[in-house]
């Protein structure tokens, strides 16, 4: 159960399944975004989960690709909404081509996602599609909450956790649950692995928030992009809770500036550090990681397999970029 083996198996399936065809302007952006790299976290989890429950991971390849296809579809459209110039250190689809191409190619990716599930028999297909559709809708709801938060003044930390649960964590959780479903486990076991993934997904997004500001320069996105875009992340919301009146007002003012100078971005980072926000978010990341491990401990699998899930979570949360 080596992570690199799962990744290699998945990449081989991706290469053999997704090709550029006519019309090229529709399919080139799809192969472009799918081949930009990334951690391949979600498809790896689908394959690993299937193996953990004594299934054949090769049977989960189409579901793994569907999850990765949908994830990248959401990134293409999110980048358009955020006007993001970079994705994984490279031009975003709408920057390399144009906005219309990004919208249409993204739409095609969603259709391809649905088609990938058609390789399963009717019983599995219905179960996987039910999970996928409920997950996909939550991702859309999470994106809308994210957009709403840009203009909403009274966003709470609990509001933010709900938003990232929908926008990010449910897809991580569904990736694991799909692997379990394909392996033929009970509904209760599938739910436990889902809960493991949900809390790990929250921790993962909080780690992304931290790395966006305090990570190494090769993170692959625009450095401090969340600050530049005035995203009300956990870092910002916690700083508002802890800051004195003057610093709170300054933060609010800084987050009202549409085009920040480097000095203004640096001032936000300074205020985050002043109130020990990096320390607090690391504690929060640790808390959600522990919650995921508690769900893992309830699984009816061998302790050696539980350790694989724990080690995976530890490694994921130890990344620097």
N, C-alpha and C positions, 0 to 999 in steps of 0.2 A: 504494500500500500504506500508506494513512494509518490509524493506529490508530482515530481518531475515526470514520472511514467504516465500519470493521468493527463498531465498537460500535453505530453507528446502524443498520446492516444487521441486527445481531443483535436489538436492541431492537424493531425493527419486526416481526421474526419472532416474538419473544416476545409482543408485544401482539396479533398476529393469531392466535396459536395457543392461548394460555392464557386461559381465560375463567372467570368465576364462574358456576356452575350449581348445580342442586339435587343433593344437600343443601348448602345454602350454608355450613353450619358446617364442612364438609369442605374446600370449595374456596376460601373466603375467606382462610383462613390461608396457602394455597398462593400465591395472587396477592399477598398481603401481603408474604411473605418475598421473593418473586421481584421485587417492585417496590420494595424498600427501597434499591436502588442498588448501590453497591459498584463495584469496579474492572472487573468482568466479564472478569477476566484469562483464565480458562480458555476460554470461548467465543471470545474474540478470538484466542487462540492457535490454536484449531482452524481458524478461517477463514483466518488468516494463513498457517498451515502449508500448507493446501490451495493457496493462491495461490502460495506460494513454489515449489511443485513443479509449477507450470503447470496446476493443476486449477481448476475453477470454484468459488469460495468459496460460491456459493449452494447448491451440492450438499451442502455441509457444514453447512448451517444446522440441520438436525434433530439431527445429532450434537453440534453446539455447544450446542443447547438441552438435549439429554440430559445433557451434562456439567454444565451450570449447574444443571439440575434436581437431579441427584444431589448436587452440592456443597451446595446449599441444604437438601436433605433431611438431609444429615449435620450441618449447622449447627443445624437445628431440634432434632435428637435430642441433639447435643453440648451445646446450651444447657440442655436439661432435666437432663442428667447433671451439668453444672457448676453448675446453679442460677444461671445468668447472667441478670441483669436486663436487659441491653442488648445489642443487636446493631445495628451501624452507627448508633449513637446513638439508637436507637428501641427500644421495648419488644420483648423477644423474644416468640415466638409463645405459649409457655406462660404468659408473664406477661400478655399481652393477652387471651388466652382462658383456657385451663387446661391442665394436664399431659396429660389424656386427649386433648384436641383436638390438642395438639402431636404426640403419638405417632401418632394415627390419620392426621392430615394428612401427617405425614412418611412413613408407610407408603404412602399414596396417591401421593406424589411418586416413590417408588421404582418403583411400578408404571408411572407415567407415563413415567419414564425408559426403561424397557424398551420401552414402546409406541413411543416416538419412533424407535428403531432399526428398527422394522418397515417404515419407508418405503424402506429400501434393498433391493436385489435379494439373492437368497439367498446368493450368494458373499460380497458385502460385509457382509451382515447377520451371517453366521457369524464373519467375521474381526473385525468391530467388537464383537460380543457376547463373543467369546472374550477380547479385550483388556479390555472393560468389566468382565466378571465377575471376572477375575484382579485387576484394579485395585480394584474395590469390596471384594473380600475383604481385600486388603492394607490398605485404609483402615479396615476394621473391626478388623483385627489391630493396627493402629497406635493406634486408640482404646483397645483393651484394654490395650496396653502403657502408654499414657498413664495409664489408671486404676490399673494395677498399680504404677506408679512412685510413686503417692501414698503407698503404705504400704511400698514396698521401700526399705530403708535404703542399699543399696550400688549405687545407679545410677551408671553411668560416663558420660562424655561420648560414648563410642562407642555405648552403649545409647541415649542420647538422640538421636543422629544417625539411628540405625536407626529409632527411633520416628517422628520427623518425616518421614523418607523415606517411610514407609508411610502415615502419617496425612495428609500434605500433598503431598509432592513427586511421588508416583506419579500423582496425578490431574493435575498440571500436565504431567507427561511424557506421559501418555495423551492429553491434549487435543491436543498437538502430533502425536502418532503417528496419531491418528484422522484428522486433516486430511491427513496424508501418505498414509495408506491409501486414503482417498477419491480422492486425486489419482492413485493407481495406481503409486506408487513401488515400488522393490525393497525386500525385507525388510531389507537392510543399511542402506539410506538411512533407512528408517523407524526403525531402531534408533538410528542416529546422532542423529536429531532427538529421539528419546526420551531419550537420554543428556543432550543439551543441556537438555531440560526438567527432568530429574531433579535435576541439580546446581543449576539455576536455582531450582527449587522448594525445595531445602534452604536456599539463600541467602535466598530470600523468607521462609521461616518464621523463620530466625534474625533477619532484619530485623524481623519482627513481634515477636519476643521483645524485641528492643532497644526498639522503639517503644512497646511496652506499658508500659515503665517510663520511658523517656527521650524519648518522642515528644511532640508538641504535644497540647494538651488535647482537640482536636477529632478525635482518632483514631477516635472512634465506638464505643469500648468503654469499659467501666469502667476508669478510670485505675489502673494497677498491679494489674490484676485477677489477673495470674499470681502476684503476691506474696500478695495477699489470699487466693487459693485454694490457696496452698502448692504451686504447680506447680514441679516440679524442672526448670526450664529450663536452657539452656546457661549463662545468667548465674549462676544459683545454683550449678551444679555446678563451674564454673570458679572461683568465689569460694571454694568449699570446698577446691579443690585448692591455692589460693594463700594462704589465710588462715592466720595463726598459730593456735595451739591455742585461745587465749581467744576470738578472733573466730569461729573455726570452731564452737566449742561454742555461742556466742551465736546464730549463724545457724541452727544446728540447732534450738535452743530456740525461736527466733522462728518457724520453719517448723512448729512443733508446735502453735502457737496457732491455734485455729479461727476466732476472731473478733478480728482485729487492730485496734488503735487506729491513728489516723493517725500517731501518734508512732512506733509499732512498724514501720509501713510505711516511714516516713522513715528509721528506723534501718537497715533492710535496704538501702535505696537508698544510704545513707551508706557502708555496708560495701562495696557494689558499687563505688562511686566510689573508696574508699580503696585498693582493689586493682586499679584501672585496668581493671575488667571492660568498660566501654564501649569502650575502645581495643582490647582483645583480641577482642571479638565483631565489631567492625568489620573487623578483619584476617581473621577466619574467614569473614565474609560475602564479603569480597573474594576469598578463596581459592576458595570454591565458585563464585563468579561466573566466575572465570578458567577453572575446570574446564569449566564449561558452554560457554565460548567456544572451548575446545580441541576439543570435540565438534562445535561449529558449523563450525570450520575444516576438518573432515574431510568435510563435505558436498559432494556433486557438484553444486553450484549456483554461479551467478555470484557473484563477490566482492561485487557491489553488493547481492545478496540476503543474503549472509552479514552484511553491514554492518547490514542492517535488524534481524537477530536480535541482533547485538551492541549496537546502539543501544537496542533494546527492553530488553535486560538492564541496560544502564547506567542507563536512565531509571527502571526498576523499583527498582533498588537506591539511587537517589538520592532516593527519596520521604522526606518528613519526617513523614507521618502514615499 
